[in-house]
Amino acid sequence: MKPKHLFILSVVLALMLAGCVASGPVKKDQTLTPLTDKIYLEEHDQNFRSYHMEMADDFKTEVISMEIYSLNGIQDVAVIPYQVIVKKSPFYKWKTIEPEILRILKQ
């Protein structure tokens, strides 16, 4: 091969490698796991979870947000239409927090 062709090939390979590193791994579609007949769980990573459910009104969503945020180990709560997104501290386990979250969501 000519030096010019080797240079072009090396640039193309470098750009392809950079594109793979920058884009990261392709995520699989998230699946919803039913927790009750009206509440579904979507796990994002070990510290983030979304609870999908029907919301009644703005007052209810604010109460839910405040009650979940008051639990030990909760770092953040976001309530958007049909979804409650919860971030926990890495020092806490979902198995101790999630029953309380479900109790609040069922009310």
Residue, then its C-alpha position, 0 to 999 in steps of 0.5 A: m500500500k502507498p503511504k497516502h492510503l495507509f494514512i487515510l486508512s489509519v485516520v478512518l480507523a481512528l475516527m471509527l474507534a473514537g465514535c464507538v468510545a464516544s457513543g458508548p454501549v447501546k442500551k436495551d429497551q427498558t422493561l416494565t415490571p409489574l409491582t401491583d396491578k397499577i404500579y410498574l417498575e423500570e430499573h435504570d441503574q443501581n441507584f435510579r428507578s422509575y415507578h409508572m402509574e396513573m396520577a390523580d392531580d397536582f396535589k397528590t403528586e406533590v404529597i407523593s414527592m414529599e413523602i418519598y423524599s423524606l425517606n432515609g436514603i433518598q437523594d432525589v424525587a421527580v414526579i412527571p406525568y405517569q411517572v415517579i423517578v427516585k434516586k437513592s444513595p449508594f449506601y442504601k439498598w432498594k430492598t429496604i427502601e422500596p416497600e416504603i415507596l410502594r406503601i406511599l404510591k398505593q395510598 
